[in-house]
Amino acid sequence: MSEPVLSIRGLTIALPKGADRPYAVEDVSYDVARGEIMCVVGESGSGKSMAANALMGLLPKGVRPTAGEVIFDGQDLLTLTEKQHRKLRGLHIGMIFQEP
């Protein structure tokens, strides 16, 4: 089997002080193979959108990844600058938002 195109390992995303819980996502890991389609389902507030927004470099202000890595085509997306994320979005990686 070949290397996954996307590999998320131990992703933890902290919420700002005063939120209803300390983490939106805690220790999430999964792989997506090239050509594979993945559907993420879960209850409201379970962290689906936060995990996707971390992958896209679109986390809201005050929300930040505190652990883990998001490897896309061999590059850790959590270490990219905003400018580097913009180059990837739309050209190499995309997301369909639940609300337009």
C-alpha positions in Angstrom: 0.0 0.0 0.0 1.3 3.5 -0.9 1.7 6.4 1.5 -1.5 8.2 2.4 -2.0 11.6 0.7 -3.4 12.9 4.1 -2.3 11.7 7.5 -3.5 13.3 10.7 -1.8 12.1 13.8 -2.7 13.0 17.4 -4.4 16.3 16.4 -5.6 18.3 19.4 -7.2 21.7 19.0 -7.6 24.0 22.0 -10.5 26.3 22.5 -10.2 29.8 24.0 -10.5 30.3 27.8 -14.2 30.5 28.8 -15.4 28.0 26.2 -17.7 25.2 27.2 -14.7 22.7 27.1 -11.0 22.9 26.8 -10.6 21.1 23.4 -12.6 21.0 20.2 -10.7 18.0 19.0 -8.5 15.8 21.2 -5.9 13.2 19.9 -7.6 12.5 16.5 -5.8 10.3 14.0 -6.7 9.1 10.5 -5.3 8.5 7.0 -6.8 9.2 3.6 -5.3 7.3 0.6 -4.9 9.0 -2.8 -8.2 8.8 -4.7 -10.2 7.8 -1.6 -13.2 9.8 -0.5 -13.8 10.3 3.2 -17.0 11.4 4.9 -16.8 12.6 8.5 -20.0 12.3 10.6 -20.7 13.1 14.2 -22.9 15.0 16.6 -23.0 18.8 16.6 -20.0 20.1 18.5 -18.0 16.9 18.1 -15.1 18.7 16.3 -15.7 17.8 12.6 -15.5 21.4 11.4 -12.6 22.3 13.6 -10.6 19.4 12.3 -11.4 20.3 8.7 -10.6 24.0 9.4 -7.2 23.1 10.9 -6.5 21.1 7.7 -7.3 24.1 5.6 -5.6 26.6 7.8 -8.9 28.4 8.6 -9.2 28.1 12.4 -11.0 31.0 14.0 -9.0 33.5 16.0 -8.2 32.1 19.5 -8.5 28.5 18.4 -5.2 26.7 17.9 -3.7 23.3 17.4 -1.7 22.3 20.5 -0.5 18.8 19.5 -0.3 16.5 16.5 0.5 16.9 12.8 -1.5 17.2 9.6 0.6 15.7 6.8 -0.5 16.4 3.2 1.7 15.2 0.4 4.6 14.9 2.8 4.2 18.5 4.3 2.9 19.3 7.8 0.1 21.8 7.2 0.2 23.0 10.8 3.6 24.6 10.2 2.6 26.6 7.1 2.2 30.3 6.9 -1.0 31.9 5.7 0.6 32.6 2.4 1.7 29.0 2.0 -1.9 27.8 2.9 -3.4 30.1 0.3 -1.2 28.5 -2.4 -2.5 25.0 -1.5 -6.2 25.9 -1.1 -8.2 25.4 -4.3 -5.3 24.2 -6.3 -4.2 21.1 -4.3 -6.8 20.7 -1.5 -10.4 21.9 -1.1 -13.3 21.8 1.3 -17.0 21.9 0.7 -18.4 24.0 3.6 -21.7 22.9 5.2 -23.1 26.4 5.0 -22.4 28.7 2.0 
